[in-house]
């Protein structure tokens, strides 16, 4: 027989657990905290989401290179597309994303399925009332997935963008393969997806994207190895040292040479449809992936986002060195002081908070920062940057800031909240 005290304690625990579950469900990745900067708020469009399957035919299968020769394969790509949508009356913008913790082929970190909720409606009718919307292509880290930045993808779709996030084959949690595949395929995947979205969004297409995306106004967003890839697509050709490093990893493959600054066809691959780039913690500079000539090839408006203590991509000799070397680009560098590498992902999912998942938790977390706070700040600045370059919006005041946020309150931030940040800006 339970005592009254025990019953009351049990009831209290039940109420507490219920309240916590309700709070967790109500506050989803990307929702604005009370101190979120101005442009972090969602836009006026409803958000739909759909999954697409594509195949990039006859690609170099660098993971099966032997004696310097590589077979070819049909490379599958899964995309998640968020877009402005019409939300029927009485329908909630809720979607369940299915994801995993762990790493494929690593017995020490087995795959653990989990799900989390987002603010979008699966298969909603597109909102064609806004005409064709600018396109944003999002590229995750190594490993990662198309769901790694849903706080940002959903937010941008609500502001009138078609946003496409790529599952880079052999680079996701579920199918993690050798690093050379990531080194070679990141820029190739990005360009292929841009071409496919152009085809699918043509007005004569029978696809749901017909007339919905304006790929002549495209931005690329990449995180870590995704940042490596989008910078190369945007004009930062790889160095001869990068091609040599790639050959050593693969047993003699020369496939990466086509993406070097010296390659005859590289400059011709620069795509005029791409208008702007956002690179979160791009990897590669400390490994000699770019030299001065390669960085000078970056001429598109670019926003870099970094942590001053990044121990994966490096800061002074890594991301900041890329920013300094991109002398022909109108560029920004947003720095989170004392942050490490994880300045882009969603907050750690609930599954990563359980005992035994410290490595998975560290994959998302920042020791000195609140990840939801980082998410809101990213939403604010990416909205301003893409609004200027893809939509011609008058958002310049949000980027014309004192370098040190501690010295003077930044425009768009609530009083006493613009702390621990730096914003650099340089023009060609």
C-alpha positions in Angstrom: 0.0 0.0 0.0 1.5 3.3 -1.1 1.7 6.0 1.5 0.1 9.4 0.8 3.6 10.9 0.6 4.7 8.4 -2.0 1.5 8.9 -4.0 2.0 12.7 -4.0 5.6 12.3 -5.1 4.6 9.9 -7.9 1.9 12.4 -9.0 4.4 15.2 -9.0 6.8 13.2 -11.2 4.1 12.4 -13.7 3.1 16.1 -13.9 6.7 17.1 -14.3 7.4 14.6 -17.1 4.2 15.6 -18.9 5.1 19.3 -18.7 8.6 18.6 -20.0 7.3 16.6 -22.9 4.8 19.3 -23.8 7.5 22.0 -23.6 9.9 19.9 -25.7 7.2 19.3 -28.3 6.2 22.9 -28.4 9.7 24.3 -28.7 11.2 22.8 -31.9 14.5 23.2 -33.6 14.6 26.7 -35.1 12.0 28.3 -32.9 13.1 31.7 -31.7 14.3 32.1 -28.2 13.2 35.3 -26.3 16.6 36.9 -27.2 16.6 35.8 -30.9 17.8 38.6 -33.2 15.2 40.2 -35.4 15.4 38.3 -38.7 15.4 34.9 -37.0 11.6 34.9 -36.9 9.9 32.7 -39.5 8.4 34.3 -42.6 4.9 34.5 -43.8 4.8 31.5 -46.0 3.5 28.0 -45.0 6.2 25.4 -45.5 5.8 22.1 -47.3 8.4 19.3 -47.5 9.0 16.4 -49.9 11.6 13.8 -50.6 13.2 13.4 -54.0 15.4 10.5 -55.4 17.9 11.3 -58.1 20.6 9.3 -59.9 23.8 10.8 -61.2 24.8 8.4 -63.9 28.2 7.2 -64.8 30.2 8.8 -62.0 33.8 7.8 -61.0 33.7 5.2 -58.3 36.8 6.4 -56.5 36.4 4.1 -53.6 37.1 1.2 -55.9 40.1 2.6 -57.6 42.9 0.1 -58.3 46.2 0.8 -59.9 45.1 4.3 -60.6 42.0 3.2 -62.5 38.4 3.7 -61.3 35.2 2.1 -62.5 32.1 4.1 -62.9 28.7 3.8 -61.1 25.3 5.3 -61.0 25.4 7.5 -58.0 22.1 7.7 -56.0 21.2 11.0 -54.2 18.3 11.6 -51.8 17.1 15.2 -51.4 14.8 16.9 -49.0 12.9 19.8 -50.5 11.3 22.6 -48.4 9.2 25.1 -50.2 6.5 27.8 -49.7 3.2 25.9 -49.4 -0.5 26.3 -48.9 -1.5 24.9 -45.5 -5.1 23.7 -45.4 -7.3 25.1 -42.6 -7.0 22.9 -39.5 -3.8 21.3 -40.6 -0.7 21.8 -38.4 2.7 22.4 -39.9 4.3 19.3 -38.3 6.5 16.7 -39.8 8.5 13.8 -38.4 12.1 13.4 -39.6 13.6 10.0 -39.3 17.3 10.0 -38.5 20.0 7.9 -36.8 22.8 8.4 -34.3 26.1 6.6 -34.8 28.2 5.7 -37.9 27.7 3.1 -40.5 30.4 0.4 -40.5 31.7 1.4 -37.0 30.9 -1.3 -34.5 31.8 1.1 -31.6 29.0 3.5 -32.7 26.1 1.4 -34.0 23.3 3.1 -35.8 20.5 4.1 -33.4 17.2 5.3 -35.1 15.4 8.3 -33.7 12.9 10.8 -34.9 12.3 14.5 -34.3 9.7 17.0 -35.2 9.8 20.0 -37.6 7.6 22.8 -38.6 6.5 21.8 -42.1 3.7 19.8 -43.7 4.6 16.7 -45.7 3.5 16.8 -49.4 1.7 20.1 -48.9 0.5 21.9 -52.1 3.1 24.4 -53.3 2.2 28.1 -53.0 2.6 29.3 -56.6 1.2 32.8 -55.7 4.7 34.1 -55.1 6.0 33.2 -58.6 9.3 31.4 -58.9 11.3 31.4 -55.7 15.1 31.6 -55.4 16.8 28.3 -54.9 19.1 27.4 -51.9 21.1 24.2 -52.0 22.4 22.9 -48.7 25.3 20.5 -48.2 26.0 18.7 -44.9 29.2 17.7 -43.1 31.1 14.4 -43.0 29.3 12.5 -41.8 25.9 14.2 -41.7 22.5 14.1 -43.5 20.0 16.3 -45.2 18.3 16.8 -41.9 21.2 18.3 -40.1 20.2 21.9 -40.6 16.4 21.8 -40.5 16.2 24.8 -38.2 17.6 26.8 -41.2 16.0 25.0 -44.2 12.5 25.4 -42.8 13.1 29.0 -41.8 14.3 30.0 -45.3 11.4 28.2 -47.0 9.0 30.3 -44.8 10.7 33.4 -46.2 10.1 32.5 -49.9 12.9 30.2 -50.9 12.9 26.7 -52.3 15.5 24.9 -50.2 17.1 21.6 -51.2 19.3 19.6 -48.8 21.4 16.7 -50.2 22.1 13.4 -48.6 25.6 13.0 -50.1 26.0 9.3 -50.8 28.8 7.6 -48.9 29.0 10.6 -46.6 25.9 10.1 -44.4 25.5 8.5 -41.0 23.7 5.5 -42.7 26.1 4.8 -45.5 29.4 6.3 -44.4 32.2 5.4 -46.9 35.8 6.3 -47.5 36.8 10.0 -47.3 37.9 10.2 -51.0 34.3 9.9 -52.1 33.5 13.1 -50.1 36.6 14.9 -51.4 35.6 14.2 -55.0 31.8 14.2 -55.0 30.8 17.3 -53.0 31.2 19.9 -55.8 30.0 17.4 -58.4 26.8 16.6 -56.4 26.1 20.3 -55.9 26.3 21.1 -59.6 24.3 18.0 -60.6 21.5 19.0 -58.2 21.4 22.5 -59.6 21.0 21.1 -63.1 18.3 18.7 -62.0 16.4 21.4 -60.1 16.5 23.5 -63.2 15.0 20.7 -65.2 12.4 19.8 -62.7 11.3 23.4 -62.1 10.9 24.3 -65.8 7.4 25.5 -66.5 6.9 22.7 -69.0 7.7 20.1 -66.3 5.1 17.8 -64.9 6.9 17.8 -61.5 5.5 19.4 -58.4 8.4 21.9 -58.7 7.3 23.1 -62.1 7.5 26.9 -62.1 8.3 27.0 -58.4 12.1 27.5 -58.3 14.1 30.2 -60.0 17.5 28.5 -60.4 18.9 31.6 -62.0 19.0 33.0 -58.5 20.7 30.2 -56.5 22.7 30.2 -53.3 24.8 27.5 -51.9 25.1 26.7 -48.2 27.7 24.2 -46.9 28.9 23.0 -43.5 32.4 21.6 -42.9 32.9 19.3 -45.9 29.8 20.9 -47.4 31.7 24.2 -47.1 34.7 22.7 -48.8 32.4 21.7 -51.7 30.5 24.9 -52.1 33.6 27.0 -52.2 35.0 24.9 -55.0 31.8 25.2 -56.9 31.9 29.0 -56.4 35.3 29.4 -57.9 37.9 28.4 -55.3 39.8 25.8 -57.3 41.7 23.2 -55.4 45.5 23.3 -55.3 48.0 20.9 -56.9 48.8 19.8 -53.3 45.1 18.8 -52.8 45.2 16.7 -56.0 48.4 15.0 -54.8 46.9 14.3 -51.4 43.8 12.8 -53.1 46.0 10.6 -55.3 47.8 9.3 -52.2 44.6 8.4 -50.5 43.2 6.6 -53.5 46.1 4.7 -54.9 46.7 7.0 -57.8 43.3 8.4 -58.8 43.6 11.7 -60.7 39.8 12.4 -60.6 40.2 15.4 -58.3 42.4 17.2 -60.8 39.3 18.3 -62.8 38.4 20.6 -59.8 41.8 22.2 -59.5 42.6 25.8 -60.5 45.0 24.5 -63.2 42.4 22.2 -64.9 41.5 23.5 -68.4 37.8 23.1 -67.9 37.6 24.3 -64.3 36.9 27.9 -64.9 34.3 27.0 -67.5 32.4 25.1 -64.8 31.7 28.2 -62.8 27.9 28.6 -63.0 26.4 32.0 -63.4 23.1 30.8 -61.8 24.9 30.8 -58.4 24.8 34.3 -56.9 25.9 33.8 -53.3 27.6 31.3 -50.9 27.4 30.7 -47.2 30.2 28.5 -45.8 29.9 27.3 -42.2 33.3 26.1 -40.8 34.6 25.0 -44.2 37.3 22.3 -44.0 40.5 22.1 -46.0 42.7 25.1 -45.6 45.0 23.6 -43.0 45.6 20.6 -45.3 46.6 22.8 -48.2 43.4 22.3 -50.2 43.6 25.9 -51.4 46.6 28.1 -52.3 46.6 31.9 -53.0 45.6 31.4 -56.6 42.7 29.1 -55.8 41.3 31.5 -53.1 41.6 34.4 -55.5 39.2 32.5 -57.8 36.3 33.0 -55.4 34.5 36.1 -56.7 30.9 35.5 -55.5 29.5 37.3 -52.4 30.4 34.9 -49.5 29.5 34.7 -45.8 31.8 32.6 -43.7 30.7 31.4 -40.2 33.2 30.1 -37.8 34.1 29.3 -34.2 37.3 30.9 -32.9 38.3 27.6 -31.3 37.5 25.4 -34.3 39.6 22.3 -33.8 38.4 20.5 -36.9 38.8 23.1 -39.7 41.0 25.4 -37.8 40.4 29.1 -37.4 43.4 31.4 -37.8 45.1 29.1 -40.3 41.8 27.6 -41.5 38.6 29.5 -42.0 40.0 33.0 -41.3 42.8 32.3 -43.7 40.2 31.4 -46.4 38.4 34.6 -45.7 41.7 36.6 -45.8 42.8 34.9 -49.0 39.5 35.4 -50.9 40.7 38.8 -52.1 38.3 39.0 -55.1 35.1 38.4 -53.2 32.8 40.7 -51.2 32.9 38.6 -48.1 31.9 38.5 -44.4 33.2 36.4 -41.5 30.9 35.9 -38.6 32.8 34.4 -35.6 31.4 32.8 -32.5 34.0 33.5 -29.8 35.1 30.4 -28.0 33.0 28.1 -30.2 34.5 25.1 -31.8 33.3 23.4 -35.0 29.6 22.9 -34.5 28.4 26.3 -35.5 25.9 25.0 -38.0 23.8 21.9 -36.9 20.5 21.5 -35.2 20.7 21.2 -31.4 21.6 17.8 -30.0 18.5 15.5 -30.4 17.0 14.0 -27.3 18.4 10.6 -28.3 22.0 12.0 -27.9 21.3 13.1 -24.3 21.0 9.5 -23.1 23.9 7.8 -21.4 26.4 6.2 -23.7 26.0 8.7 -26.5 28.6 11.3 -25.6 30.3 11.2 -29.0 26.9 11.7 -30.7 26.1 14.6 -28.3 29.5 16.2 -29.2 28.7 16.0 -32.9 26.0 18.6 -32.3 26.9 20.5 -29.2 29.1 23.6 -28.5 30.7 23.6 -25.0 30.6 27.4 -24.6 27.4 28.2 -26.5 23.7 27.4 -26.4 23.0 25.7 -29.7 19.5 27.1 -30.1 21.0 30.6 -29.7 23.5 29.8 -32.4 20.6 28.6 -34.6 18.7 31.8 -34.2 21.8 34.0 -34.9 22.5 31.9 -38.1 18.9 32.4 -39.2 19.2 36.1 -38.7 22.4 36.6 -40.7 21.7 34.1 -43.5 18.3 35.8 -43.9 20.0 39.2 -44.3 22.8 37.9 -46.6 20.5 35.9 -48.9 17.8 38.6 -48.8 20.4 41.1 -50.2 21.9 38.9 -52.9 18.9 36.8 -54.0 16.0 39.1 -53.4 17.4 42.6 -53.5 16.1 43.4 -50.1 17.3 46.4 -48.0 19.0 44.4 -45.3 22.4 46.1 -45.4 22.0 47.6 -42.0 22.0 44.1 -40.4 25.5 43.4 -41.8 27.1 46.9 -41.5 28.2 46.3 -37.9 31.0 47.1 -35.6 33.5 44.3 -35.7 33.3 43.5 -32.0 29.7 42.9 -30.7 30.8 43.6 -27.1 31.8 47.2 -28.0 28.4 48.3 -29.4 25.0 46.7 -29.6 24.4 45.2 -33.1 21.5 46.3 -35.2 18.7 43.7 -35.0 19.8 42.4 -31.6 17.9 43.1 -28.4 19.7 45.2 -25.8 22.5 43.4 -24.0 22.4 40.3 -26.3 24.9 41.0 -29.0 27.9 39.5 -27.1 30.6 37.1 -27.9 30.5 37.7 -31.6 32.7 39.3 -34.3 31.8 40.4 -37.8 34.4 41.2 -40.4 33.7 42.5 -43.8 36.1 42.9 -46.8 35.5 43.9 -50.4 37.6 43.1 -53.5 
